[in-house]
Amino acid sequence: MPWANSVALQLWVTAGPRSEPQATAGLAHFLEHLFFDGTKSYPSNRKLNKAVEAAGGDIDASTHKEYVVYQIKLPYQNQLRAAEFLYELIFNSLLSKKDVEKERGIIKQELKREIDNIESYRWDFILKSLWPENHPLSENTLGSEASIKTIQRADLLKYKRKMYNPGNMFLMAAGNFEKKNILDSIKKTFGFLSADKHIPIFEKIEFQRHHQRPLRVFIEKRREVKQAYITLSFLTGSSPSHLEIMVLKVLDIMFQKRIFDFFVYQSGLSYSAFANLWTFKDHSLENITIEVAPEKIKYSVDKIIEEVKNLDINPESITEAANSLKKILFLNLADTDKFAEFIAEQEWYTGNIKSPEEMIQEINNVGVSQIKKLKSQVFKYRNALLTIIGDTTTSQKELEKILKNLPE
């Protein structure tokens, strides 16, 4: 990206709830917090941030269900310091007992805030409802009150040794840099690490456990919530390829446009109505979400199902959705951090990296037959899950009856 004024360097690590024991769920997120509390060269969070800001950049991280991402973004003039800062953050972190106890308190408060914040909590409620209680994907990324209390410094050190090794991580750089120089800076820092032969691999999801459930409807009654948060989710059962991800994304935008148009502009039932796609290593989840008055729950669920069943699938609607997807792609790729994420996600999900031009061509190749085939395979009763949070007297059985209007 020779036109860019910055360089983004990301470290992706296989870690998170998918790779954690239930008793110590939240290890990856806990460890992510601790890394920012100080290192050998920068023994406090303030000194670390001051050094990064003095170099003109910023450094941050995020923990997801299957991986953790650490990123530094610097002006291209300081590109050679990117690997130095990331290595220092991860492998020279202090991880002191004092900081462990401090972060324990912070994470407890973060967990309470997340439970109070329905916008955030509803996504954990979906996965908690979808998977059996002992499945790692049913765990909150932050952990639970019990696990946060249980986690000790020794657990964190053990988890770091197990997960933070070269065979379990990859680096991605994007921006205005000289390839040789950036590679030399990475070798100078990360090159001292030795690969662990025992790379942790999480278990494949057992779909049959979900399909055997007698009910597909889960309601959490919250009297303090004035609206009902409704999400109808559909589960796919395979590791998506590049092309399948493109088809899913195009279909996701088609649902997004249809749901928003009906619930907001046509009916005025909702201020917030959208669709979004979650992709995991071995499956994906399409979520259709609306917020309505509690007394409108049954009607709204019925209308969501009607919109799903009657989705217009024709060359015009596909082209409209494909153009929206290309717009999002082009706008994101103007930023070095988004470009790094674009490449890294391909490596993570498929292990096959394609250029933006190749991705555009794949989007253009999505046709009516592919969309219809995917819709008929995925958007049916056996793959559905309905979750509702709010102050409602509507019963599970009432909603289950409506849900059965989906194709078998």
C-alpha positions in Angstrom: 0.0 0.0 0.0 2.6 2.6 -1.1 0.0 5.4 -0.9 -0.6 4.8 2.8 0.8 6.9 5.6 0.8 4.0 8.2 1.8 0.4 8.8 -0.4 -2.0 10.8 1.0 -5.2 12.3 -1.4 -7.8 13.7 -0.6 -10.9 15.8 -3.4 -13.5 15.6 -3.4 -16.2 18.3 -5.6 -19.3 18.6 -7.0 -18.6 22.0 -10.3 -17.7 23.6 -13.3 -19.6 25.0 -13.1 -22.3 22.3 -9.7 -23.3 23.7 -10.3 -23.0 27.5 -11.4 -25.3 30.3 -14.8 -24.4 31.6 -13.5 -24.0 35.2 -11.1 -21.3 34.0 -13.1 -19.8 31.2 -11.9 -16.3 30.4 -8.2 -17.1 30.5 -7.5 -15.5 27.1 -9.3 -12.3 27.9 -7.7 -12.1 31.3 -4.3 -12.5 29.8 -5.0 -9.9 27.1 -5.8 -7.4 29.9 -2.6 -8.3 31.8 -0.3 -7.8 28.8 -1.1 -4.1 28.9 -0.2 -3.6 32.6 3.5 -3.3 31.9 6.6 -4.9 30.4 10.3 -5.1 31.1 11.0 -2.0 29.0 7.8 -0.2 29.9 6.8 -1.3 33.5 3.4 0.3 33.5 0.5 0.8 31.2 1.1 4.6 31.1 4.7 4.1 30.1 3.8 1.6 27.4 1.1 3.9 25.9 3.5 6.9 26.2 6.2 5.1 24.2 3.7 4.0 21.5 2.2 7.5 21.2 5.6 9.1 21.1 6.2 6.9 18.0 3.0 8.3 16.6 0.9 5.2 16.9 -1.6 3.2 19.0 -1.7 -0.4 20.3 -4.8 -2.4 21.2 -6.2 -6.0 21.3 -9.5 -7.9 21.2 -10.5 -11.4 22.4 -12.9 -13.4 20.3 -14.5 -16.8 20.7 -11.7 -18.6 18.8 -8.8 -16.2 18.6 -7.1 -13.1 20.1 -5.8 -10.2 17.9 -3.1 -7.8 19.0 -2.4 -4.8 16.8 -0.1 -1.9 16.5 -0.5 0.9 14.0 2.4 3.3 13.4 3.4 6.0 10.8 5.3 4.3 8.0 8.4 6.2 9.1 8.5 4.2 12.3 7.5 0.8 10.7 10.5 -1.0 12.1 9.3 -0.4 15.7 6.0 -2.3 15.1 7.4 -5.8 15.7 9.5 -4.5 18.6 6.4 -3.1 20.4 4.2 -6.2 19.8 6.9 -8.6 20.9 7.6 -6.5 24.0 3.8 -6.5 24.9 3.4 -10.3 24.6 6.7 -11.8 25.5 8.2 -9.4 28.0 5.0 -8.7 29.9 5.4 -8.6 33.7 2.2 -10.5 34.7 2.7 -9.6 38.3 0.6 -10.9 41.2 -0.5 -7.4 42.0 -1.7 -6.8 38.4 -3.5 -10.2 38.4 -5.6 -9.1 41.4 -6.2 -5.6 39.9 -7.4 -7.1 36.6 -9.6 -9.6 38.4 -11.6 -6.7 39.9 -11.7 -4.9 36.6 -13.0 -7.9 34.7 -15.7 -8.6 37.3 -17.0 -5.1 36.7 -16.7 -5.6 33.0 -18.8 -8.7 33.2 -21.5 -7.0 35.2 -21.6 -4.2 32.7 -22.0 -6.6 29.8 -24.9 -8.4 31.5 -26.6 -5.1 32.1 -26.0 -4.0 28.5 -28.5 -5.9 26.4 -26.9 -4.8 23.1 -23.9 -6.8 24.1 -25.4 -9.5 26.3 -27.8 -10.8 23.7 -25.0 -12.2 21.6 -23.7 -14.3 24.5 -27.3 -15.4 25.2 -27.6 -16.7 21.6 -24.5 -18.9 22.0 -25.5 -19.9 25.5 -28.9 -21.1 24.1 -27.4 -22.7 21.0 -24.8 -25.0 22.6 -25.0 -27.4 25.5 -23.9 -26.0 28.9 -20.5 -27.6 28.8 -19.6 -26.6 25.3 -16.8 -23.9 25.2 -18.7 -21.8 22.7 -21.5 -21.4 25.2 -19.1 -19.5 27.5 -18.9 -15.7 27.7 -15.6 -14.5 26.3 -15.0 -12.8 29.7 -15.7 -16.0 31.6 -18.1 -16.3 34.5 -18.0 -14.9 38.0 -17.0 -18.3 39.3 -14.2 -18.8 36.7 -12.8 -15.2 37.1 -12.6 -15.9 40.9 -10.9 -19.3 40.3 -8.2 -18.1 37.8 -4.8 -17.8 39.4 -1.5 -16.4 38.1 -0.2 -20.0 37.6 -3.2 -20.7 35.3 -2.4 -17.6 33.2 1.3 -18.5 32.9 0.4 -22.0 31.9 -2.1 -20.9 29.3 0.4 -18.4 27.8 3.1 -21.1 27.5 0.6 -23.4 25.8 -1.1 -21.0 23.4 1.5 -18.3 22.6 3.9 -20.3 20.4 4.8 -19.9 16.7 2.8 -22.9 15.6 -0.3 -21.3 17.1 0.1 -17.8 15.9 0.7 -15.7 12.7 1.6 -12.2 12.0 0.1 -10.0 9.3 1.4 -6.6 8.1 -0.2 -4.1 5.8 0.7 -0.6 4.8 3.5 1.4 3.3 6.6 -0.6 4.1 9.7 -2.2 2.5 9.1 -6.0 2.6 12.7 -6.9 3.5 12.9 -4.3 6.3 9.6 -5.4 7.9 10.6 -9.1 7.7 14.0 -8.4 9.2 12.4 -6.5 12.1 10.1 -9.5 12.7 12.9 -12.0 12.6 15.0 -9.8 15.0 12.2 -10.0 17.6 9.9 -13.0 17.0 12.6 -15.1 15.4 13.9 -16.2 18.8 10.7 -18.2 19.6 10.8 -21.9 19.1 7.7 -23.8 18.0 5.8 -26.1 20.3 5.2 -29.5 18.8 1.8 -29.9 20.7 -0.4 -27.3 19.1 -3.8 -27.1 20.8 -6.7 -27.9 18.4 -10.3 -27.4 19.6 -12.9 -30.0 19.1 -15.3 -29.9 16.2 -18.8 -28.8 17.0 -21.3 -31.6 17.5 -24.4 -30.4 15.6 -26.5 -33.3 16.5 -26.7 -32.2 20.2 -28.4 -29.0 19.0 -30.8 -30.8 16.7 -32.0 -33.2 19.4 -33.3 -30.3 21.5 -37.1 -30.4 21.9 -37.4 -26.6 21.8 -35.7 -24.1 19.6 -37.0 -21.1 21.6 -35.2 -19.5 24.5 -36.6 -16.5 26.5 -34.9 -14.5 29.2 -37.4 -12.4 31.1 -35.9 -9.0 32.0 -38.5 -6.6 33.6 -36.2 -3.6 33.4 -35.9 -3.9 29.6 -38.6 -1.8 27.8 -38.2 -3.4 24.4 -38.1 -7.1 23.3 -34.8 -8.1 21.7 -35.6 -10.8 19.2 -33.0 -12.8 17.2 -33.8 -15.6 14.8 -30.5 -17.5 14.0 -29.8 -20.2 11.5 -26.8 -22.5 11.8 -24.7 -23.9 9.0 -22.9 -27.2 9.5 -19.7 -27.0 7.6 -16.4 -25.2 7.3 -17.1 -22.4 4.8 -14.9 -22.0 1.7 -14.0 -18.7 0.1 -16.9 -18.9 -2.3 -19.4 -20.1 0.4 -18.5 -17.2 2.6 -19.1 -14.8 -0.3 -22.5 -16.5 -1.0 -23.4 -16.2 2.7 -22.3 -12.5 2.8 -24.4 -11.7 -0.2 -27.4 -13.5 1.3 -26.8 -11.7 4.6 -27.0 -8.3 2.9 -30.2 -9.4 1.1 -31.8 -10.2 4.4 -30.4 -7.0 5.9 -32.2 -4.9 3.3 -35.4 -6.9 3.5 -35.7 -6.9 7.3 -34.7 -3.2 7.7 -37.1 -2.1 5.0 -40.1 -3.9 6.4 -39.7 -3.4 10.2 -38.4 0.2 10.0 -39.7 1.9 6.9 -42.9 -0.1 6.0 -44.3 -1.0 9.4 -42.6 1.4 11.8 -42.4 -1.5 14.3 -38.7 -1.1 15.1 -35.9 1.5 15.3 -33.3 -1.3 15.0 -33.7 -4.2 12.5 -30.7 -5.9 10.9 -29.0 -9.1 9.9 -25.5 -10.1 10.6 -23.3 -13.1 9.8 -21.0 -14.8 12.4 -18.3 -17.0 10.9 -16.4 -19.6 12.9 -13.7 -22.2 12.0 -16.2 -25.0 11.3 -19.6 -23.3 10.9 -21.4 -20.0 10.6 -24.5 -18.4 12.1 -26.8 -16.0 10.3 -28.7 -13.7 12.7 -31.8 -11.7 12.0 -32.4 -9.2 14.8 -35.1 -6.7 15.6 -36.2 -4.7 18.7 -39.9 -4.3 19.2 -42.5 -3.6 21.9 -43.2 -6.7 24.0 -46.8 -7.0 22.9 -45.6 -7.2 19.2 -43.4 -10.3 19.8 -45.6 -13.0 18.2 -46.6 -10.8 15.3 -42.9 -9.8 14.7 -41.6 -13.4 14.8 -44.3 -14.4 12.3 -43.3 -11.5 10.0 -39.6 -12.4 10.2 -40.3 -16.0 9.2 -42.6 -14.7 6.4 -39.7 -12.4 5.1 -37.3 -15.3 5.2 -39.6 -17.6 3.3 -40.5 -14.9 0.7 -37.1 -13.4 0.1 -36.8 -12.1 -3.5 -34.0 -14.0 -5.2 -33.4 -12.7 -8.6 -30.5 -11.2 -10.6 -31.5 -7.6 -9.6 -31.7 -8.3 -5.8 -28.4 -10.2 -5.9 -26.6 -7.5 -7.9 -27.8 -4.9 -5.4 -26.5 -6.9 -2.4 -23.2 -7.7 -4.2 -22.7 -4.0 -4.9 -23.2 -3.2 -1.2 -20.7 -5.9 -0.3 -18.1 -4.5 -2.8 -18.7 -1.0 -1.4 -18.0 -2.2 2.1 -14.9 -4.1 1.0 -13.4 -1.1 -0.9 -14.1 1.4 1.9 -12.5 -0.9 4.5 -9.4 -1.6 2.4 -8.5 2.1 2.4 -7.2 1.7 6.0 -4.1 -0.3 6.7 -5.5 -2.0 9.8 -8.6 -3.1 7.9 -6.5 -4.4 5.0 -4.4 -6.4 7.5 -7.7 -7.8 9.0 -8.9 -8.6 5.4 -5.9 -10.8 4.8 -5.7 -12.3 8.3 -9.3 -13.4 8.3 -8.7 -15.3 5.0 -5.7 -17.0 6.6 -7.7 -17.9 9.7 -10.9 -19.2 8.1 -9.6 -20.8 4.8 -5.8 -20.8 4.8 -6.1 -19.4 1.2 -5.4 -15.8 0.7 -6.9 -13.9 -2.3 -6.4 -10.4 -3.5 -9.1 -7.8 -3.4 -9.5 -8.1 -7.1 -10.0 -11.9 -6.8 -12.5 -11.4 -4.0 -14.5 -8.9 -6.2 -14.6 -11.5 -8.9 -16.0 -14.1 -6.5 -18.7 -11.6 -5.4 -19.5 -11.0 -9.0 -19.8 -14.8 -9.6 -22.5 -15.3 -7.0 -25.7 -16.2 -8.8 -29.4 -17.0 -8.3 -28.8 -20.8 -8.2 -26.2 -20.5 -5.5 -28.3 -18.2 -3.3 -31.4 -20.5 -3.7 -29.4 -23.6 -2.9 -27.9 -22.1 0.2 -31.3 -20.7 1.4 -33.0 -24.1 0.9 -30.2 -25.9 2.8 -29.8 -23.6 5.8 -32.9 -21.5 6.4 -35.2 -24.2 7.7 -36.7 -25.3 11.1 -34.0 -27.9 11.9 -31.3 -25.2 11.8 -33.2 -22.4 13.6 -32.9 -20.9 17.0 -35.1 -18.1 18.4 -33.9 -16.0 21.4 -35.8 -13.3 23.1 -34.8 -11.0 25.9 -37.4 -8.7 27.5 -40.4 -8.3 29.7 -42.9 -10.6 28.1 -45.6 -13.1 29.0 -45.3 -14.9 25.6 -44.6 -18.6 26.1 -42.0 -20.8 24.5 -44.7 -23.1 23.2 -46.5 -20.2 21.5 -43.4 -19.2 19.7 -42.3 -22.7 18.9 -45.6 -23.1 17.1 -44.9 -20.0 15.0 -41.3 -21.2 14.3 -42.6 -24.4 12.8 -43.9 -22.4 9.9 -40.3 -22.6 8.6 -39.6 -25.3 6.0 -38.6 -28.6 7.6 
